[in-house]
Amino acid sequence: MFKRFNDIANFILFLFTLLAMRSAAQSLHVNTISSLPSVLTESSGLTSFGNIFWSFNDSDGKVEIHSFDSLGNYLRTVELLNSNNVDWEEISCNETGDLIIGDFGNNNNDRRNLKIYWIPEFQTISSNKVNTKSLSFEYGHQSGFPPGDAFKNFDMEAMIYKNDSIHLFSKNRTNPFSGYCYQYTLPLSEGHYIIYPRDSFVIGTNSSFNDWVTAAALSPNGDKLVLLNHGKINLFYDYTGTDFFKGKRIVYTLDHYSQKEGICFNSQQNLFLTDERVFGNFGNLYRIELPVVNSTESFSQTKISAALIAQNELTTNFSGTFDIYSVSGIFICTLEVNEAEPLDISFLAGGIYLMKGRNNSMMKLIKF
């Protein structure tokens, strides 16, 4: 909700960013499925068991989670006994059917009561009231409550489960904005833990609203991690174990900007998202189809017949369907090229790409 915006200046910045993102000509398409059930006004996390989705309102004090189907139809509400909702920000699940909720929202970076709740084998429970287990934690490297503005990287809204551990990803509120996202690891076991960053990655340095991390999702076979921003998704792949940041990354700009704080995989290529309702707008369920990431395909540079240089638009003297790959052979997207019209490639990050035509023609594209 808009209580998250610290002052009017930040709200104005958000609106200008929203307008800028909406004016982007080409990006990964976000499909609007439906409005969320009316019980969800501030959806701040999303997970699913098959086609059954679960979410919650993050800081309304109620200890309830709500389920709906893939068309947005409300199914039921479950109350979590022996738990509190200070600032719930993420929900996840694991392969054994446990449901995990992160009560670690920390806008002011001054909380000392950070908790994670979980319901063992939740997938098998039909009751509308369930008992929870919990753990608590603190940051071993935090010295101020709150710390100085340059050190405010102790908020959290992103969590996944892999290899018998919970993995947390920080929401950076530093000023000036440093862009770092920290990865932490916790066991799914009752107790109190002192945690330190296990790894870090500079997600972006544009602005906090563009680049802070608001949710996370892990693909069903565990080979892809997605970190969500309000208008982008960061896809990590080709990593070993849970060293996500040591793998490769693709950043996809979305053609839809809002306060998105929920994301989950429904299949290897399908992502579902939710956003918070603002002044009667948004508060929807969305779907994104990820391009296939193929890290095994490679190309011979000798087959490249031309070099194209572009900034945001590409003018060609040929037409056809071209698949765009990174120089290491990672599939990015498919483009329809028409020599009569400039092709917008503003959604591509700067770098070198390979264009492979359906007629097996090859070209190198250098994007500045």
Secondary structure per residue as TSV (DSSP state, phi and psi in degrees):
chain	resnum	aa	ss	phi	psi
A	1	M	-	360.0	171.9
A	2	F	G	-74.8	-2.4
A	3	K	G	-63.3	-16.6
A	4	R	G	-68.7	-29.4
A	5	F	S	-78.9	124.6
A	6	N	-	-70.1	-30.5
A	7	D	S	-158.0	173.4
A	8	I	H	-63.1	-34.4
A	9	A	H	-61.5	-41.7
A	10	N	H	-65.3	-37.0
A	11	F	H	-65.3	-41.8
A	12	I	H	-63.0	-42.0
A	13	L	H	-59.3	-41.1
A	14	F	H	-59.7	-43.8
A	15	L	H	-65.5	-41.9
A	16	F	H	-63.4	-40.0
A	17	T	H	-64.5	-40.6
A	18	L	H	-58.5	-45.9
A	19	L	H	-64.1	-39.4
A	20	A	H	-65.2	-41.3
A	21	M	H	-67.6	-37.4
A	22	R	H	-67.4	-23.7
A	23	S	T	-83.1	-5.6
A	24	A	-	-62.3	133.3
A	25	A	S	-81.2	-31.3
A	26	Q	S	-148.4	131.4
A	27	S	-	-166.8	-178.3
A	28	L	B	-67.7	128.6
A	29	H	-	-79.7	135.8
A	30	V	-	-105.0	117.9
A	31	N	E	-91.2	123.4
A	32	T	E	-81.2	121.1
A	33	I	E	-89.6	-52.4
A	34	S	E	-170.8	170.0
A	35	S	E	-70.4	151.3
A	36	L	-	-74.4	156.8
A	37	P	-	-54.6	149.3
A	38	S	T	-61.6	-20.3
A	39	V	T	-71.5	-14.3
A	40	L	-	-107.4	96.6
A	41	T	S	-98.6	-18.5
A	42	E	S	-141.6	57.1
A	43	S	B	-62.2	116.6
A	44	S	-	-122.6	18.4
A	45	G	-	-172.4	156.9
A	46	L	-	-152.7	135.3
A	47	T	E	-148.4	170.7
A	48	S	E	-148.8	151.8
A	49	F	E	-115.8	102.0
A	50	G	T	64.9	-124.6
A	51	N	T	-99.2	15.7
A	52	I	E	-104.8	119.4
A	53	F	E	-104.3	149.3
A	54	W	E	-129.0	137.9
A	55	S	E	-149.9	-175.0
A	56	F	-	-161.8	167.5
A	57	N	B	-96.5	128.6
A	58	D	S	-76.6	-30.9
A	59	S	S	-143.2	35.5
A	60	D	S	-92.8	3.8
A	61	G	S	87.1	-18.4
A	62	K	-	-79.2	139.7
A	63	V	-	-100.8	63.9
A	64	E	E	-129.4	146.0
A	65	I	E	-121.7	149.9
A	66	H	E	-125.9	140.9
A	67	S	E	-114.5	151.9
A	68	F	E	-154.0	165.5
A	69	D	E	-94.2	-176.1
A	70	S	T	-73.2	-2.6
A	71	L	T	-107.3	5.4
A	72	G	-	87.0	8.6
A	73	N	-	-78.4	127.5
A	74	Y	E	-63.4	138.0
A	75	L	E	-114.4	-59.2
A	76	R	E	-165.4	167.4
A	77	T	E	-120.5	137.4
A	78	V	E	-121.5	130.5
A	79	E	E	-91.9	134.5
A	80	L	E	-97.4	110.4
A	81	L	S	-75.1	164.0
A	82	N	S	41.4	49.5
A	83	S	-	-147.4	164.8
A	84	N	-	-129.6	155.2
A	85	N	-	-118.6	87.0
A	86	V	S	-77.1	-53.7
A	87	D	-	-160.1	77.9
A	88	W	-	-64.6	135.7
A	89	E	-	-134.5	-11.7
A	90	E	E	-154.1	151.4
A	91	I	E	-139.4	138.9
A	92	S	E	-147.7	175.8
A	93	C	E	-146.8	169.0
A	94	N	-	-127.3	-178.4
A	95	E	T	-70.2	-16.2
A	96	T	T	-93.0	1.8
A	97	G	-	90.5	9.2
A	98	D	-	-71.4	143.9
A	99	L	E	-110.2	131.2
A	100	I	E	-124.1	132.2
A	101	I	E	-125.9	130.9
A	102	G	E	-99.1	112.8
A	103	D	E	-98.1	70.0
A	104	F	-	-134.4	15.9
A	105	G	-	-59.2	134.7
A	106	N	-	-149.7	58.0
A	107	N	T	-51.0	-43.4
A	108	N	T	-90.4	-0.1
A	109	N	S	59.0	33.5
A	110	D	-	-127.1	8.4
A	111	R	-	-75.2	144.5
A	112	R	S	-122.0	9.3
A	113	N	-	-125.3	49.4
A	114	L	E	-75.6	132.7
A	115	K	E	-140.8	159.0
A	116	I	E	-130.3	129.4
A	117	Y	E	-108.7	151.0
A	118	W	E	-149.9	154.2
A	119	I	E	-117.6	108.9
A	120	P	T	-60.6	137.5
A	121	E	T	49.6	41.7
A	122	F	G	-57.9	-32.5
A	123	Q	G	-59.6	-23.1
A	124	T	G	-95.9	-2.2
A	125	I	-	-92.2	130.8
A	126	S	-	-105.1	-12.3
A	127	S	-	-67.7	152.6
A	128	N	S	-95.5	8.8
A	129	K	E	-137.1	126.9
A	130	V	E	-134.6	148.1
A	131	N	-	-82.6	151.2
A	132	T	-	-121.1	156.5
A	133	K	E	-104.8	163.4
A	134	S	E	-152.0	158.6
A	135	L	E	-134.8	157.9
A	136	S	E	-123.1	157.8
A	137	F	E	-152.7	164.8
A	138	E	E	-142.8	159.3
A	139	Y	E	-88.7	119.9
A	140	G	T	-69.1	-19.6
A	141	H	T	-103.8	10.9
A	142	Q	-	-93.6	127.8
A	143	S	-	-113.7	-18.9
A	144	G	S	-121.8	146.6
A	145	F	S	-131.4	82.8
A	146	P	S	-85.8	162.4
A	147	P	-	-78.6	177.9
A	148	G	-	-63.6	158.9
A	149	D	G	-55.6	-34.9
A	150	A	G	-71.3	-9.4
A	151	F	G	-119.1	13.7
A	152	K	-	-81.9	78.7
A	153	N	-	-128.7	43.9
A	154	F	-	-119.9	14.6
A	155	D	E	-85.8	158.7
A	156	M	E	-149.0	132.1
A	157	E	E	-140.5	6.6
A	158	A	E	-131.3	133.9
A	159	M	E	-155.7	139.2
A	160	I	E	-137.6	171.5
A	161	Y	E	-124.5	127.9
A	162	K	E	-156.4	144.4
A	163	N	T	53.0	49.0
A	164	D	T	65.0	20.0
A	165	S	E	-139.5	153.7
A	166	I	E	-88.1	135.8
A	167	H	E	-120.1	125.6
A	168	L	E	-110.4	147.7
A	169	F	E	-132.4	122.7
A	170	S	E	-73.3	152.1
A	171	K	E	-102.2	110.9
A	172	N	-	-79.6	121.0
A	173	R	-	-117.1	23.7
A	174	T	-	-66.4	152.4
A	175	N	S	-142.8	111.9
A	176	P	S	-66.8	152.3
A	177	F	-	-72.2	121.8
A	178	S	-	-89.1	-24.1
A	179	G	-	85.3	-4.4
A	180	Y	E	-75.7	136.9
A	181	C	E	-114.9	127.1
A	182	Y	E	-99.0	140.9
A	183	Q	E	-103.3	130.6
A	184	Y	E	-121.8	159.2
A	185	T	E	-132.0	138.3
A	186	L	E	-137.4	148.3
A	187	P	E	-79.2	151.9
A	188	L	S	-86.7	77.1
A	189	S	S	-153.4	140.5
A	190	E	S	-62.3	147.0
A	191	G	E	142.5	-177.4
A	192	H	E	-116.8	134.7
A	193	Y	E	-128.8	144.3
A	194	I	E	-106.8	120.3
A	195	I	E	-116.9	150.5
A	196	Y	-	-129.5	155.5
A	197	P	-	-57.7	132.4
A	198	R	S	-89.2	-33.0
A	199	D	E	-157.7	170.1
A	200	S	E	-149.5	160.6
A	201	F	E	-154.2	139.4
A	202	V	E	-83.4	102.4
A	203	I	-	-70.5	-36.3
A	204	G	-	175.3	162.9
A	205	T	S	-130.9	20.8
A	206	N	S	-73.4	-64.1
A	207	S	-	-161.5	162.4
A	208	S	H	-62.1	-43.6
A	209	F	H	-63.4	-28.8
A	210	N	H	-84.5	-31.4
A	211	D	H	-123.6	-5.0
A	212	W	S	-75.4	154.8
A	213	V	-	-93.0	125.5
A	214	T	-	-112.5	-9.0
A	215	A	E	-172.7	165.7
A	216	A	E	-141.8	154.8
A	217	A	E	-149.7	146.2
A	218	L	E	-116.5	134.7
A	219	S	-	-65.4	157.2
A	220	P	T	-55.0	-36.0
A	221	N	T	-95.0	6.9
A	222	G	S	77.1	11.4
A	223	D	-	-96.8	-1.0
A	224	K	E	-138.6	132.2
A	225	L	E	-113.8	133.4
A	226	V	E	-117.1	129.7
A	227	L	E	-111.3	131.3
A	228	L	E	-98.9	137.8
A	229	N	-	-113.0	176.3
A	230	H	S	-63.2	-32.3
A	231	G	S	-129.4	13.4
A	232	K	E	-147.4	160.1
A	233	I	E	-127.1	140.1
A	234	N	E	-106.3	115.4
A	235	L	E	-101.9	119.8
A	236	F	E	-106.5	137.0
A	237	Y	E	-154.5	176.9
A	238	D	S	53.2	40.7
A	239	Y	-	-104.4	164.5
A	240	T	-	-105.4	126.8
A	241	G	T	61.9	-119.6
A	242	T	T	-116.8	23.0
A	243	D	-	-85.7	64.4
A	244	F	G	-58.1	-44.0
A	245	F	G	-73.6	-9.8
A	246	K	G	-92.0	0.6
A	247	G	S	-89.0	-154.4
A	248	K	E	-101.6	159.6
A	249	R	E	-134.6	139.5
A	250	I	E	-123.1	132.4
A	251	V	E	-103.1	122.7
A	252	Y	E	-107.6	122.7
A	253	T	E	-81.8	132.0
A	254	L	B	-90.6	149.9
A	255	D	S	-88.2	24.2
A	256	H	-	-149.1	127.0
A	257	Y	-	-119.9	127.4
A	258	S	S	-164.0	-178.6
A	259	Q	-	-83.5	74.2
A	260	K	E	-80.5	126.6
A	261	E	E	-136.7	8.6
A	262	G	E	-132.9	134.0
A	263	I	E	-153.7	143.6
A	264	C	E	-157.7	155.5
A	265	F	E	-83.1	138.8
A	266	N	S	-106.8	-19.5
A	267	S	S	-156.6	-176.8
A	268	Q	S	-61.3	-28.5
A	269	Q	S	-116.3	-11.5
A	270	N	E	-100.7	128.4
A	271	L	E	-114.8	138.0
A	272	F	E	-112.1	144.4
A	273	L	E	-134.1	156.2
A	274	T	E	-132.2	155.7
A	275	D	E	-132.7	167.4
A	276	E	-	-84.6	147.4
A	277	R	E	-78.1	129.5
A	278	V	E	-129.7	116.8
A	279	F	T	50.3	39.1
A	280	G	T	82.3	-1.1
A	281	N	E	-107.5	164.0
A	282	F	E	63.3	-145.9
A	283	G	-	68.2	47.8
A	284	N	E	-121.3	167.8
A	285	L	E	-103.6	132.2
A	286	Y	E	-126.6	160.7
A	287	R	E	-133.4	140.6
A	288	I	E	-127.4	135.3
A	289	E	E	-101.3	116.1
A	290	L	-	-74.9	140.9
A	291	P	-	-61.6	151.6
A	292	V	-	-71.2	127.9
A	293	V	-	-97.4	113.3
A	294	N	-	-116.0	104.4
A	295	S	S	-91.9	4.8
A	296	T	S	-102.0	-18.7
A	297	E	-	-81.0	138.8
A	298	S	-	-137.2	164.5
A	299	F	-	-132.8	152.7
A	300	S	-	-89.5	127.0
A	301	Q	G	-61.0	-25.1
A	302	T	G	-68.6	-16.1
A	303	K	G	-85.4	-6.7
A	304	I	E	-76.0	122.2
A	305	S	E	-97.8	-13.9
A	306	A	E	-155.7	158.6
A	307	A	E	-119.1	127.1
A	308	L	E	-113.0	136.0
A	309	I	E	-120.1	130.3
A	310	A	E	-150.7	161.3
A	311	Q	S	-106.3	-73.4
A	312	N	S	-121.0	-17.0
A	313	E	E	-129.6	145.0
A	314	L	E	-118.5	120.6
A	315	T	-	-105.4	126.8
A	316	T	-	-126.4	166.9
A	317	N	S	-113.1	30.4
A	318	F	-	-146.2	165.6
A	319	S	-	-132.4	162.2
A	320	G	E	144.5	-178.5
A	321	T	E	-99.6	126.4
A	322	F	E	-127.0	134.3
A	323	D	E	-92.0	133.6
A	324	I	E	-101.2	129.0
A	325	Y	E	-126.3	155.1
A	326	S	E	-72.5	169.0
A	327	V	T	-66.6	-17.6
A	328	S	T	-91.3	5.3
A	329	G	S	91.1	15.7
A	330	I	-	-84.5	122.8
A	331	F	E	-65.6	132.0
A	332	I	E	-106.7	-56.0
A	333	C	E	-168.8	176.9
A	334	T	E	-117.2	135.6
A	335	L	E	-122.6	140.2
A	336	E	E	-96.9	114.8
A	337	V	E	-99.9	127.7
A	338	N	-	-126.5	116.7
A	339	E	T	-62.1	-18.1
A	340	A	T	-82.2	-12.9
A	341	E	S	-132.4	137.7
A	342	P	-	-62.3	142.1
A	343	L	E	-100.2	121.4
A	344	D	E	-76.1	119.4
A	345	I	-	-121.9	27.0
A	346	S	T	-64.3	-20.8
A	347	F	T	-75.4	-16.2
A	348	L	S	-80.0	138.3
A	349	A	-	-71.5	158.1
A	350	G	S	-60.7	141.3
A	351	G	E	154.6	-171.1
A	352	I	E	-106.3	132.4
A	353	Y	E	-129.5	161.6
A	354	L	E	-113.6	130.6
A	355	M	E	-104.5	116.4
A	356	K	E	-111.2	114.4
A	357	G	E	-77.3	157.5
A	358	R	T	-66.6	-15.3
A	359	N	T	-93.8	16.5
A	360	N	S	71.4	9.0
A	361	S	-	-71.6	149.5
A	362	M	E	-130.1	138.7
A	363	M	E	-141.4	152.4
A	364	K	E	-99.3	132.9
A	365	L	E	-116.4	123.3
A	366	I	E	-109.1	115.4
A	367	K	E	-104.4	120.5
A	368	F	-	-89.7	360.0
